């Protein structure tokens, strides 16, 4: 009896040992297979969700469509030289001059506005170099996200082209009455027109995304005196000139009118002076 119980214990121990060895050999392969199925396996659920969201955000950021614009107001020494340099900067960054307007102000000072187009990927570099043209009065940068509008245009365009292709297939393979054919041709013409319009809008939006716009205002410095500060003085001088001329003319009239009388008065004074001198001489002789 004791021997039988011992045999049973030995058999049970052998079975348990075999099972443990089997599990030890199979478990690593199972774990490797499980990890190979999903790179997020074994991670905390929150961590796995964050990784998935980050990957999705990265994918969206790559496909994002942005329309970038900038504006600058810069005081420069010479307008012509600064404008030429600004156009050169735009051309060096894959762009061109798309518009210009210039005026000449008081004091022979020039002021103008240039509209420059540069490659979107070179926007930051071009903007920094333009700021070095002179003393920056103001600067602004804006970016408009048109990803949804661009995707909507592409979707609508795909739908129109698909409908156009199906209608062409129907016209090629099926027969019908003349009125049906005319109606189908009219519908096809409408689809083609709408598809071309959508394609134009898509190309225009793609061009805006591809090329950024920078509007730069250049102006020469003002004179030491503020423009118009001396205008009242100049106006007063202009108004005073006729008055001064009139006063001078009146003075000439007065001199001309008084000169004979002044001459008469001088002659009378001279005669009286001579007669007085003679009288004094006579009195001196009489006393002597």
C-alpha positions, 0 to 999 in steps of 0.5 A: 500500500505504501509502495502504491502511494509512493508510485502515485506521488512519483507519477504526479510529480513527473506530470507536474514537472513535464507541464512546467517544462512545456509552459516554459518552452511555449510561453516565450514564443507566445509572447513574441507572437503577441508583440509582433501582432501589435506594436502597442501591445503590453502598453498601458491603454492611456499610453497607447491612445496617446501614441495613436493620437500623436501619429494621427496629429502628425499625419494631419500636420503634414497635409495641412494647407496654409495660406501665409501672408505678411506685411511690413512698413519700413523707413529707408534711406532711398526708396528706389534702391530699397525697392530694387533690393526688395524685388531681388530678395523676392526673386532669390526666394523663388518669387516675383514682384506682383504689384507696385505703387509709388508716390512723391510727397512734399519735400521730394520724398518718395513712398511706395507699396510693393506686393511680393510673392515668395515660395511658402517654404522660404517665407520666414527667410525672405521676411527676415531679409526684408526687415533688414532694409531699414528701420521697421515701423510695423510688421505682421504675419498671418496664416490661414488654414485652408485644409478643409476647403482644399479637401472639399474642392478635391472631393467635389471635383472627384464626384463631378468627374466620376459622374461625367465618366459614368454619363459618357459610358452610358452615352457610348453603350446605350441607345435612346430617343433623340430627346434623351440624347439631347438631355444627356448631352446637356447634363454632360456639358453642365458637369464638364463646366462645373468640373472646370470651375472647381478645377480652377478654384483648386488650382487657385487655392493651391497657388496661394498655398504654394506662394506666400504674399508679402506687402511691404511699404517703403518710405523715405524719412521726413525732413527735420521740420515736420511737413507743413510746420513752416506753411503758416510762416510762408503764408504770412510772409506771402500775405505781408509782401503786398502790405509791405510794398503798399506801406513803402509806396505810401512812404514814398508818396509822403516823402515826395509830398513833404520834400519841398516843405522840408527844403523850404523849412531848411532854407528858412532855418538857414536864413534865420541863422545867418541873420542871427549871427549878423545881429550878434556881430553888430551888437559886439561892434556897438559895445566895442 
